[in-house]
Amino acid sequence: MKKWLKKFTKKELTIKAAKKIGVKIGKNCRFLNVTSSTFGSEPYLITIGNHVTITRGVSFITHDGGVWVFRNKEKNIDVFGKIKVGNNVFIGLNSLILPGVTIGDNVVVAAGSVVTKNIESDSVVGGNPARKIRSIEEYREKSWENADFIKSYNNVEKKEYLINKFNKSEVK
């Protein structure tokens, strides 16, 4: 099998592997270059809804490792928190989701975000710590300004379209 084809067929194996280690995953999800370290040491505390995309470098942290500094006084201390991701969510590149967080439905988490508290539905969040940037409706409106409706194009058609589009914009 060609190398690039393996990359695309890996998706189902990754979802199956995540389920096998205890992550609860809804329907129509996609993981883009997700590794087992994505789900941390307590993957069974993570629930992912339907139609969720998790991109490369995302980490779900279900425990507070910082309590290690108290182990001199309390040898058995640990702090854990469930993580719940709602439906229709996109979690961007290299984001970090901390213990006890619930992410609502219809949410975009921007690349590099550190999610330290619950995210309300219908939001776009980003930053460290992540905070609301705009509503999902405002994001849709802004996206339409630059949208290209070419999802059905093959790679050759897509490349030609984008080269033409951006070469024309440089000439202006």
Rosetta blueprint (number, residue, H / E / L):
1 M L
2 K L
3 K H
4 W H
5 L H
6 K H
7 K H
8 F H
9 T H
10 K H
11 K H
12 E H
13 L H
14 T H
15 I H
16 K H
17 A H
18 A H
19 K H
20 K H
21 I L
22 G L
23 V L
24 K E
25 I E
26 G L
27 K L
28 N L
29 C L
30 R E
31 F E
32 L L
33 N L
34 V L
35 T L
36 S H
37 S H
38 T H
39 F H
40 G L
41 S L
42 E L
43 P H
44 Y H
45 L H
46 I E
47 T E
48 I E
49 G L
50 N L
51 H L
52 V E
53 T E
54 I E
55 T L
56 R L
57 G L
58 V L
59 S E
60 F E
61 I L
62 T L
63 H E
64 D L
65 G H
66 G H
67 V H
68 W H
69 V H
70 F H
71 R L
72 N L
73 K L
74 E L
75 K L
76 N L
77 I L
78 D L
79 V L
80 F E
81 G L
82 K L
83 I E
84 K E
85 V E
86 G L
87 N L
88 N L
89 V E
90 F E
91 I E
92 G L
93 L L
94 N L
95 S L
96 L E
97 I E
98 L L
99 P L
100 G L
101 V L
102 T E
103 I E
104 G L
105 D L
106 N L
107 V E
108 V E
109 V E
110 A L
111 A L
112 G L
113 S L
114 V E
115 V E
116 T L
117 K L
118 N L
119 I E
120 E L
121 S L
122 D L
123 S E
124 V E
125 V E
126 G E
127 G L
128 N L
129 P L
130 A L
131 R E
132 K E
133 I E
134 R E
135 S E
136 I H
137 E H
138 E H
139 Y H
140 R H
141 E H
142 K H
143 S H
144 W H
145 E H
146 N L
147 A L
148 D L
149 F L
150 I L
151 K L
152 S L
153 Y L
154 N L
155 N H
156 V H
157 E H
158 K H
159 K H
160 E H
161 Y H
162 L H
163 I H
164 N H
165 K H
166 F H
167 N H
168 K H
169 S H
170 E H
171 V H
172 K L
